[in-house]
């Protein structure tokens, strides 16, 4: 019997907020007023259940900063935070790990010309039990 998946997006945001400097904005939508550093997390798919008690969600993590150097550092801090989730419990959700990272990739954002954007995707694996 399958159990309802846990809130993967909310959990990923909690992981990043805990790992990053408090001045870094982390959310699911772009801000109206841009801070120097910002991270947007969205769900971009994933295989779903691979075992009866594991749900895999593909995340898109976009990082903005005022320079390529700062953006690269921010992107790698996010990747590291997600990779270090294996075996942790965050907000009552047991994390099995993060894998299949496809980044980082430099991808300019035409809507935010005064910031640089780097992004990556990866699979966050959470327990459903």
Secondary structure, DSSP 8 states (H G I E B T S, - for coil): -------HHHHHHHHHHHHS-TTSEEESS--SS--SSEEEEEEEEEEEEEETTEEEEEEEEEEEESSHHHHHHHHHHHHHHHHTTTT-EETTEEEEEEE-----EE---TT-TTSEEEEEEEEEEEE--
